[in-house]
Amino acid sequence: ATALLDALFDALPAGSTVTIAVRPDNEAALALYERYGFEVAERREGYFASGPGLVLSRDA
């Protein structure tokens, strides 16, 4: 996952924004994205069939 994120940020033009959604109970994913500088932008109820999602974003 880290290699994929590294490649993504290397390929994006400056000024781009990356947005991703993750389940609030996915602690491993949240920790990874926070290490990469993502911040929670909003919580969306019913985003996933199993419940809410957290929308995270980060500028490239």
C-alpha positions as CSV (number, residue, x, y, z in Angstrom):
1,A,0.0,0.0,0.0
2,T,2.8,2.4,0.8
3,A,4.4,1.8,-2.7
4,L,1.1,2.6,-4.3
5,L,0.6,5.8,-2.4
6,D,4.2,6.9,-3.1
7,A,3.7,6.2,-6.8
8,L,0.4,8.1,-6.8
9,F,1.9,11.2,-5.2
10,D,4.9,11.1,-7.5
11,A,2.7,11.0,-10.5
12,L,0.2,13.8,-9.5
13,P,0.7,17.4,-10.6
14,A,1.3,19.9,-7.9
15,G,-2.0,21.4,-6.6
16,S,-3.9,18.2,-7.0
17,T,-6.1,16.9,-4.2
18,V,-6.5,13.2,-3.4
19,T,-9.8,12.1,-1.8
20,I,-10.4,8.6,-0.4
21,A,-13.1,7.0,1.6
22,V,-12.6,4.5,4.4
23,R,-14.7,2.7,7.0
24,P,-14.3,4.3,10.5
25,D,-13.5,0.9,12.0
26,N,-10.6,0.3,9.6
27,E,-7.9,1.4,12.0
28,A,-5.0,0.1,9.9
29,A,-6.1,2.1,6.9
30,L,-6.8,5.2,8.9
31,A,-3.3,5.0,10.5
32,L,-1.7,4.6,7.1
33,Y,-3.5,7.5,5.5
34,E,-2.8,9.7,8.5
35,R,0.9,8.9,8.2
36,Y,0.6,10.2,4.6
37,G,-0.9,13.4,5.7
38,F,-4.6,12.7,5.0
39,E,-7.1,14.4,7.2
40,V,-10.8,13.6,7.7
41,A,-12.9,16.0,5.6
42,E,-16.3,14.6,6.5
43,R,-18.2,11.6,7.7
44,R,-20.9,10.3,5.4
45,E,-23.7,8.1,6.9
46,G,-24.6,5.2,4.7
47,Y,-21.6,5.6,2.4
48,F,-20.9,1.9,2.5
49,A,-23.5,-0.8,2.6
50,S,-22.2,-1.8,6.0
51,G,-22.4,1.7,7.4
52,P,-20.8,5.2,7.4
53,G,-17.6,6.2,5.7
54,L,-14.9,8.7,6.5
55,V,-13.8,10.9,3.6
56,L,-10.2,11.9,3.8
57,S,-8.3,14.3,1.7
58,R,-4.8,15.6,1.1
59,D,-3.2,18.0,-1.3
60,A,-0.5,16.5,-3.6
